[in-house]
Amino acid sequence: MSTSAPSSSGAPAAGRTTAGEPASELAREATVVASSPDPYLPGHGTNAYRVTRYELDLDYRVSTNRLAGHAVLHAVAQHPTSAIVLDLTGLRVTKIQLDGRRVRRFNQRDERLLVYPDGPLLAGEDFILDIRYEGYPAPRRGVWGDVGWEELSDGVLVAGQPNGAASWFPCNDHPRDKASYRITVTTEANYRAVCNGVLLSRTTRASRETWVYEQAEPMATYLATVQIGRYELLTLNAERPSGHVPQYAAVPASLAAAAQTALARQPGMMRTFTNCFGPYPFPEYTVVVAGDVLEIPLEAQTLAILGPNHLRQDWDSQRLIAHELAHQWFGNSLTTATWKDIWLHEGFACYAEWLWSEESGAMTVAHRARAAWRRLAASAQDLLVGDPGPELMFDDRVYKRGALTLHALRERCGDLAFFALLHDWTDRFRHGTVTTADFILAAAHTTGLDAEALLHPWLYEEALPPFPQPAPKF
């Protein structure tokens, strides 16, 4: 459920310019806005600057869905620019400071906030934006449905992929622009706020509680999240040996027993994936179980979000738990630099499901791969996994054929070289951004194969290649 309310007057209205703004300023606006770095999300993000840190202070009223926000962005200009363009939708900006001085001219238009410095910024110049804003946050509606800030029956869920971050804070909304975060949430005292990273403090004042989280490792904007609900915090691996990753679940009290049972095998998944992919890339991992039924689970950095309908022991529920955990390596630590390479997230997470299937004794990887290949062979073959287009980038064929791409590579090079590649891949690009070209080069370097020739038919041809066969042994 989502609600929204009109913003009050004060800042320039959407679609209008500030008084006296010359026509040449509008031309500069168009130039800056056109610098969006990803054709899958035109009008989102910019390569004119990069943000190194977000400090978000949110005061939220659950009963009215009223948000008062304070965002401080530490950034550096990448190119000379006369306007700083940020993504922000549905919320009204009330005050902006740039490097400690009040900004005299800014404009909200077409889901973007344009800030005009007194003089142009030069390439390499550091700057700090201090933005105060308010309103009634609601999800963005688009080709992928509703994404962003969404009210639950009793609380809040934020699912930002791929362009929902702007529904709750001003940002440079593109996966290539990764930054550290400090997220502070003040809300009613009988609610728990769960955000990315590590909880630093929790303080109570009258009927309000403030939660402060630090996400030190660089994070893409779409992975930033706030979850608010009447949650209890459970420890899933209280008996963990020294060095094992702490795992928690934030759940409504009525779902605590079901969550403990459904997530009982998650510590085993963590051990399997650490063996297959390399060290877990963050200090801890938390699963939030919302009180509302969710169509699909969601991942955020250091977090996953499930619905009560996912708390089952059947394979379909367990594979989703494994899938979201695998995204901490593939999607969160290693984040695609452009959305056309989304298979680097979803194909890898799908293959992780198959690895867990074999490890848990459910079904071997080979059987899962064969079943997926047969379904793909019987479906339309009109999609390029390596560039599926924005409408189809979350199509299940991207997931399954992406996983088969990895299986084809594994069958050709053998287990030793394949898992050495995965360890090298996650280590070399830890907390960075990646492309398909990066992976092909890494595969060629580690395995000694002509990886381009092997992977091209799987990624860049519509026709489904034959089912992968092991390389002949001599």
BALO-53945 format. One line per 5 residues: number of its first residue (from 1); for each residue x, z, y of C-alpha. Coordinates in steps of 0.5 Angstrom, whole numbers, plus 500, padded with zeros to 3 digits. Each point is the difference from the previous one (the first is absolute). Layout:
<nodes>
NUM = X/Z/Y; ...
</nodes>
This chain:
<nodes>
1 = 500/500/500; 503/498/507; 497/502/507; 502/498/507; 498/501/507
6 = 502/496/506; 506/502/504; 499/503/507; 502/497/506; 507/501/503
11 = 505/495/497; 499/493/501; 495/497/496; 501/496/494; 500/492/502
16 = 502/502/507; 506/500/504; 503/506/505; 498/499/507; 504/495/504
21 = 504/497/494; 503/494/501; 498/493/496; 508/500/498; 499/507/497
26 = 494/497/495; 505/495/498; 505/505/498; 495/503/496; 499/494/496
31 = 507/499/499; 501/507/498; 494/501/495; 502/493/497; 506/503/497
36 = 497/503/494; 505/500/495; 495/499/494; 495/493/499; 496/505/495
41 = 498/504/506; 500/496/506; 499/505/506; 503/506/497; 507/503/501
46 = 506/497/504; 507/498/499; 502/502/508; 502/507/498; 500/505/494
51 = 498/507/500; 505/505/497; 495/506/500; 493/502/501; 498/507/502
56 = 492/501/499; 496/506/502; 493/499/498; 494/505/502; 494/498/496
61 = 493/503/499; 497/498/494; 493/501/502; 500/495/505; 505/496/498
66 = 504/501/507; 507/498/500; 505/502/506; 507/497/499; 507/501/503
71 = 505/495/497; 507/500/502; 504/493/498; 507/500/500; 502/493/500
76 = 506/494/502; 498/493/503; 503/495/495; 499/494/505; 499/500/508
81 = 492/502/501; 496/501/506; 494/503/496; 500/505/495; 495/498/495
86 = 497/505/495; 494/500/495; 494/504/501; 493/499/499; 494/504/501
91 = 503/506/504; 501/501/508; 507/501/503; 499/505/506; 508/501/502
96 = 506/497/498; 507/502/502; 507/495/499; 506/504/500; 497/506/503
101 = 497/496/506; 492/498/501; 498/493/498; 496/497/506; 498/494/496
106 = 497/499/493; 495/496/497; 496/501/493; 497/493/498; 499/497/493
111 = 502/506/496; 507/500/503; 503/505/506; 504/497/505; 505/504/504
116 = 503/497/506; 507/504/502; 502/499/507; 506/496/498; 501/496/494
121 = 503/503/494; 507/497/498; 502/499/492; 503/506/498; 497/505/505
126 = 497/506/497; 493/503/503; 495/505/498; 492/499/501; 496/506/501
131 = 493/498/499; 493/504/500; 494/497/497; 493/503/497; 494/497/497
136 = 496/500/494; 504/496/495; 497/495/495; 503/495/495; 502/493/502
141 = 496/495/496; 503/494/498; 501/495/494; 503/506/496; 493/504/501
146 = 501/507/504; 507/503/501; 503/505/504; 496/507/502; 494/501/497
151 = 495/506/499; 498/503/493; 494/504/499; 504/506/502; 507/498/503
156 = 505/494/501; 503/495/496; 505/495/503; 502/494/496; 504/496/505
161 = 502/494/495; 501/495/503; 498/501/508; 497/506/500; 505/504/504
166 = 497/498/507; 494/503/498; 503/507/502; 506/500/503; 504/495/505
171 = 505/496/496; 504/494/499; 496/498/493; 504/496/496; 504/502/493
176 = 507/498/503; 500/505/505; 501/507/496; 501/507/504; 500/507/499
181 = 494/504/501; 498/507/503; 492/501/499; 497/506/502; 492/501/499
186 = 496/505/503; 493/501/497; 495/505/497; 503/506/497; 496/499/493
191 = 503/493/499; 507/498/498; 504/494/503; 504/496/495; 505/495/504
196 = 507/496/498; 506/504/498; 501/508/500; 496/505/503; 504/504/505
201 = 495/505/502; 493/502/500; 497/504/506; 493/503/501; 497/502/507
206 = 493/502/501; 496/495/496; 505/494/500; 506/499/495; 506/496/502
211 = 504/496/494; 507/497/502; 503/495/495; 507/497/501; 501/493/496
216 = 508/499/501; 500/494/496; 499/493/504; 492/498/499; 496/494/501
221 = 494/501/505; 495/498/494; 503/506/496; 499/505/505; 494/505/498
226 = 495/506/502; 496/503/495; 495/505/502; 496/504/495; 498/507/497
231 = 506/499/495; 503/505/496; 508/499/498; 502/500/493; 507/499/497
236 = 500/495/494; 507/502/498; 501/507/501; 504/501/494; 505/494/502
241 = 507/500/499; 505/501/505; 501/493/504; 493/497/498; 495/498/505
246 = 495/505/503; 493/497/499; 493/503/503; 493/498/500; 496/501/506
251 = 492/501/497; 494/503/502; 499/506/496; 494/497/495; 505/495/498
256 = 506/504/499; 499/500/492; 499/493/499; 506/498/505; 505/505/496
261 = 497/496/493; 500/493/503; 507/501/503; 503/504/494; 505/494/498
266 = 502/498/507; 507/504/500; 501/496/493; 499/494/505; 505/502/505
271 = 505/501/494; 499/493/498; 500/497/506; 506/504/502; 504/497/494
276 = 498/493/501; 500/499/508; 505/506/502; 499/506/504; 493/502/503
281 = 501/498/507; 497/506/504; 500/507/500; 493/501/496; 494/497/498
286 = 493/502/502; 493/497/497; 494/501/504; 493/500/497; 495/498/505
291 = 493/503/499; 497/493/500; 500/495/495; 505/494/502; 500/493/498
296 = 508/500/498; 505/505/501; 505/500/506; 507/501/501; 504/502/506
301 = 507/503/501; 501/506/496; 492/500/498; 495/497/496; 493/500/501
306 = 495/501/494; 492/500/500; 497/505/495; 498/494/496; 507/499/498
311 = 501/507/497; 499/497/493; 505/499/494; 498/493/498; 506/495/501
316 = 497/497/506; 500/506/504; 507/502/497; 503/494/502; 497/500/507
321 = 504/507/501; 506/497/497; 499/494/505; 500/504/506; 506/504/498
326 = 504/494/499; 498/498/507; 505/505/503; 506/496/498; 496/493/500
331 = 497/500/507; 502/507/503; 507/500/499; 501/493/500; 495/496/504
336 = 499/493/501; 502/497/506; 494/495/501; 494/501/496; 500/493/496
341 = 505/504/496; 495/505/498; 502/498/493; 506/505/501; 495/506/500
346 = 494/498/496; 504/496/494; 505/506/499; 495/505/500; 496/496/495
351 = 506/500/496; 501/507/500; 493/501/497; 502/496/494; 507/504/500
356 = 496/507/500; 495/497/495; 505/499/495; 504/506/501; 493/504/499
361 = 499/497/494; 493/496/502; 503/493/500; 507/496/500; 502/496/506
366 = 500/494/496; 492/501/498; 498/501/507; 504/494/503; 497/496/495
371 = 493/502/501; 501/499/508; 503/493/498; 494/498/496; 495/502/506
376 = 504/496/505; 500/494/496; 493/501/499; 499/500/508; 501/496/506
381 = 507/498/501; 500/499/508; 504/505/503; 508/501/501; 502/507/499
386 = 506/500/504; 495/497/506; 493/501/498; 497/500/507; 497/506/504
391 = 493/499/497; 503/501/493; 506/504/501; 496/506/496; 497/495/494
396 = 501/503/493; 504/494/499; 506/502/504; 500/507/497; 500/497/493
401 = 504/494/501; 505/504/504; 501/504/494; 501/494/495; 505/498/505
406 = 504/506/499; 499/500/492; 502/493/500; 507/502/503; 500/506/495
411 = 499/495/494; 506/496/503; 505/505/502; 499/505/495; 498/508/501
416 = 507/502/502; 501/495/506; 492/500/502; 500/508/501; 507/500/503
421 = 497/495/505; 494/504/502; 505/506/501; 504/496/504; 494/497/504
426 = 497/507/502; 507/503/502; 503/494/504; 493/499/504; 498/508/500
431 = 496/501/506; 500/493/502; 497/493/500; 500/495/495; 499/493/499
436 = 499/495/494; 506/497/502; 504/507/500; 497/501/493; 502/493/497
441 = 507/501/503; 500/507/497; 498/498/493; 505/494/500; 506/505/502
446 = 498/505/495; 498/496/494; 504/494/501; 494/495/499; 498/494/504
451 = 494/505/503; 497/495/504; 499/495/495; 497/505/495; 495/503/505
456 = 498/494/505; 495/498/495; 497/507/499; 500/501/508; 499/493/503
461 = 496/496/496; 493/500/498; 500/498/493; 501/506/495; 507/500/497
466 = 500/501/492; 500/507/498; 507/503/500; 504/500/494; 507/504/499
471 = 506/496/501; 503/498/493; 506/504/497; 506/497/497
</nodes>
